[in-house]
Amino acid sequence: MSIQQTPTPIEPKQLTPKQKPTGFMLFVQKCKEQKVLLLMSLPFLIWLFIFRYVPLYGWTMAFQDFRPARPILEQDWAGWKHFEFLFTDPRFFEVLRNTLAMSFINLVLGFVTAITLAILLNELRNLTFKRVVQTISYMPHFLSWVVAAGLVSYTLSLENGIINIILTNLGIVKEPILWLGIGEYFWGIIGASDVWKNVGWNSIIYLAAITMIDTEQYEAAEIDGASRFQRIWYITIPGMKTVIVILLIMNLGYILESGFEAQYLLMNPMNMDYAENLDIFVLRYGISMGNFSLATAAGIFKTVVSFIFLFSANSIAKRLGEARLF
Amino acid sequence: MNLLKKLTGKRRSVDDLIFDSVNVVLMLLLCVVMLYPMLNTLAVSFNEATDSVRGGIYLWPREFTTYNYAHVFGESQLLHAGMISVLRTVIGTGLSVFCTAMVAYTISRQYFVMRKFVTIAFVLTMYLNGGLIPTYLLMRELSLIGTFWIYIIPGLIGVFNLIVVRSFIEGLPETIFESARIDGAGEFTQFFRIALPLCLPVIATISLFVAVFQWNQWFDVFLYNSSRPELSTLQYELMKILQNSNASMTSRTAADAFASAQGQSQNVVTPTSIRAAMTIIVSVPIICVYPFLQKYFVKGLTLGGVKG
């Protein structure tokens, strides 16, 4: 009796539909077999479609003169009119400038402070102290922006604000400064608030990257007589490079996402020219003034530019041979 | 960690000593900067309102009183807002975590036919979204505006949380699931009896994320339900107080000055003192919880970050 090499029946469950192009019937059969799994995920796929994909259809509003009272299919088309209006509106460029400036400041400050904090934390010798500092540094991340903005505006206030008290007592300034009343200071205030709120949180991922570094490298460097700074510069920072690049790419995708809550909550008529960013612009035109079409056009502009940035950063990283997102 | 212990034992040069001292001082400074605004607010919240207007309160109340808190808890509107905050946090977190875990389970099954499709459909929404206005109009079409459910349903599943849980389940040994299948366990049983219990660490992590998000959220109240005071939340009430006192820019707001001029009677509150008390009330629950979940969320965050 010869042993025939019959293909052993493979459980259909272990195959993905891609491997068997025989097609639709197989797919249907599998769906039947996996009806429980489908039951567990399909309702949420429908949810996803309604709440995340249907709004994309709303982009058509940007090309219409949208009137809320009419059904969405009976609107008048307006072509690129709203985009043309945007790109000739001087206010829009101010808004764009504010958005990019605050984003850039937040990005740079956020990266530098979080990486520095992770390195310094890693150099602490007392583990209990390290843990306490970490726990305290996470705290502001869990507070709402409403609370944080309240704390910021109180800290910067004219008479009781600790910043003004310190500055006047040290004699650095003669008169207390109305920080939130001067537009030029606004970007810096947002940057500092953002660092205060998120530096501890953002350092988590870098700290995790540092703990992945092979400790033998440090030992070897120490035997070779490398100083602490040399060890940080030649071992720790290169060891974090992958994580830094990945996060940089991800954040470049959000370059027009300068945050909304902090600006909105700290904004006032005096600093508005520097505080208004794209999100607030959309809110102001869309919800407050009811110009849905223009606001949507601004929203589309934001999404499209973010997409371009994300893909460019990704392909640059690919060309440089660095880790990348996709 | 090990490295640090090893280094501690060795001889230390003068350079090292200077580095360590400067580092410790910097870290202490960081702690002060992180904590001071909160501690200062705590002191102001326990200080007599008209006295606070004079300034000079740093870490300790000058004229101790609990009246600010009594006033906040005495206002039925604020109490009601507190109840809505608690409700949306509890219901929102429970539902969101359950649904996220369930979908995460299905897309962690390598043999699931729709695995790729469902995963991509979710991940894509991280980069593509309709934006504020279309979303607002959709909510209006669905008649969700002016209801409690607008706090829960639109944010039911967060993509980041989904990926974190999926990565965690994929990290579990597949043999457990296999043997359960051989014993005749269906997908539901595998999910409830095996995946969920083993996922507790990551469930704790995303519960914290979602609960903090729900508790801290004010924008959806502002956008959708600002004309419905019975659906207001604590954060939104606090935001309104903040906006009012921001409107007149100095710390000594008109209302503060008025209250202090009125004066001598003990039972007076000012926007500043109310704000301080409310800031403490909305922050204390979170501050009490997060340190205990620290080791979980640190793990969850790195898991999501590395594999996501």
Chai-1 contact restraints between the chains, C-beta under 6 A:
chainA,res_idxA,chainB,res_idxB,connection_type,confidence,min_distance_angstrom,max_distance_angstrom,comment,restraint_id
A,K13,B,Y111,contact,1.0,0.0,6.0,A-B,restraint_1
A,Q14,B,Y111,contact,1.0,0.0,6.0,A-B,restraint_2
A,P17,B,V113,contact,1.0,0.0,6.0,A-B,restraint_3
A,K30,B,V113,contact,1.0,0.0,6.0,A-B,restraint_4
A,Q34,B,V113,contact,1.0,0.0,6.0,A-B,restraint_5
A,V36,B,G186,contact,1.0,0.0,6.0,A-B,restraint_6
A,V36,B,E187,contact,1.0,0.0,6.0,A-B,restraint_7
A,L37,B,T106,contact,1.0,0.0,6.0,A-B,restraint_8
A,L37,B,F112,contact,1.0,0.0,6.0,A-B,restraint_9
A,L37,B,E187,contact,1.0,0.0,6.0,A-B,restraint_10
A,M40,B,M102,contact,1.0,0.0,6.0,A-B,restraint_11
A,M40,B,T106,contact,1.0,0.0,6.0,A-B,restraint_12
A,S41,B,V103,contact,1.0,0.0,6.0,A-B,restraint_13
A,S41,B,T106,contact,1.0,0.0,6.0,A-B,restraint_14
A,S41,B,V118,contact,1.0,0.0,6.0,A-B,restraint_15
A,F44,B,V103,contact,1.0,0.0,6.0,A-B,restraint_16
A,L48,B,A121,contact,1.0,0.0,6.0,A-B,restraint_17
A,F51,B,P154,contact,1.0,0.0,6.0,A-B,restraint_18
A,R52,B,T125,contact,1.0,0.0,6.0,A-B,restraint_19
A,V54,B,L138,contact,1.0,0.0,6.0,A-B,restraint_20
A,P55,B,G130,contact,1.0,0.0,6.0,A-B,restraint_21
A,P55,B,P134,contact,1.0,0.0,6.0,A-B,restraint_22
A,P55,B,T135,contact,1.0,0.0,6.0,A-B,restraint_23
A,P55,B,L138,contact,1.0,0.0,6.0,A-B,restraint_24
A,L56,B,G130,contact,1.0,0.0,6.0,A-B,restraint_25
A,G58,B,G130,contact,1.0,0.0,6.0,A-B,restraint_26
A,G58,B,P134,contact,1.0,0.0,6.0,A-B,restraint_27
A,L120,B,N23,contact,1.0,0.0,6.0,A-B,restraint_28
A,E123,B,N23,contact,1.0,0.0,6.0,A-B,restraint_29
A,R125,B,L4,contact,1.0,0.0,6.0,A-B,restraint_30
A,R125,B,T8,contact,1.0,0.0,6.0,A-B,restraint_31
A,V133,B,M27,contact,1.0,0.0,6.0,A-B,restraint_32
A,T135,B,P291,contact,1.0,0.0,6.0,A-B,restraint_33
A,I136,B,C31,contact,1.0,0.0,6.0,A-B,restraint_34
A,I136,B,M34,contact,1.0,0.0,6.0,A-B,restraint_35
A,S137,B,M34,contact,1.0,0.0,6.0,A-B,restraint_36
A,M139,B,M34,contact,1.0,0.0,6.0,A-B,restraint_37
A,F142,B,V212,contact,1.0,0.0,6.0,A-B,restraint_38
A,F142,B,I286,contact,1.0,0.0,6.0,A-B,restraint_39
A,F142,B,Y290,contact,1.0,0.0,6.0,A-B,restraint_40
A,L143,B,S283,contact,1.0,0.0,6.0,A-B,restraint_41
A,S144,B,N216,contact,1.0,0.0,6.0,A-B,restraint_42
A,S144,B,Q235,contact,1.0,0.0,6.0,A-B,restraint_43
A,V146,B,W218,contact,1.0,0.0,6.0,A-B,restraint_44
A,V146,B,Q235,contact,1.0,0.0,6.0,A-B,restraint_45
A,V146,B,L238,contact,1.0,0.0,6.0,A-B,restraint_46
A,V146,B,M239,contact,1.0,0.0,6.0,A-B,restraint_47
A,V147,B,T279,contact,1.0,0.0,6.0,A-B,restraint_48
A,V147,B,S283,contact,1.0,0.0,6.0,A-B,restraint_49
A,G150,B,L242,contact,1.0,0.0,6.0,A-B,restraint_50
A,G150,B,R275,contact,1.0,0.0,6.0,A-B,restraint_51
A,G150,B,T279,contact,1.0,0.0,6.0,A-B,restraint_52
A,L151,B,P37,contact,1.0,0.0,6.0,A-B,restraint_53
A,T155,B,P37,contact,1.0,0.0,6.0,A-B,restraint_54
A,S157,B,S251,contact,1.0,0.0,6.0,A-B,restraint_55
A,L158,B,T250,contact,1.0,0.0,6.0,A-B,restraint_56
A,L158,B,S251,contact,1.0,0.0,6.0,A-B,restraint_57
A,E159,B,G55,contact,1.0,0.0,6.0,A-B,restraint_58
A,E159,B,S251,contact,1.0,0.0,6.0,A-B,restraint_59
A,N160,B,G55,contact,1.0,0.0,6.0,A-B,restraint_60
A,N160,B,S251,contact,1.0,0.0,6.0,A-B,restraint_61
A,G181,B,M249,contact,1.0,0.0,6.0,A-B,restraint_62
A,I204,B,V298,contact,1.0,0.0,6.0,A-B,restraint_63
A,I204,B,L301,contact,1.0,0.0,6.0,A-B,restraint_64
A,I205,B,G305,contact,1.0,0.0,6.0,A-B,restraint_65
A,A208,B,T302,contact,1.0,0.0,6.0,A-B,restraint_66
A,T215,B,L3,contact,1.0,0.0,6.0,A-B,restraint_67
A,Y218,B,L3,contact,1.0,0.0,6.0,A-B,restraint_68
A,R228,B,F19,contact,1.0,0.0,6.0,A-B,restraint_69
A,N268,B,N246,contact,1.0,0.0,6.0,A-B,restraint_70
A,V282,B,L132,contact,1.0,0.0,6.0,A-B,restraint_71
A,G286,B,I133,contact,1.0,0.0,6.0,A-B,restraint_72
A,F292,B,I133,contact,1.0,0.0,6.0,A-B,restraint_73
A,A295,B,I133,contact,1.0,0.0,6.0,A-B,restraint_74
A,T296,B,I133,contact,1.0,0.0,6.0,A-B,restraint_75
A,G299,B,G131,contact,1.0,0.0,6.0,A-B,restraint_76
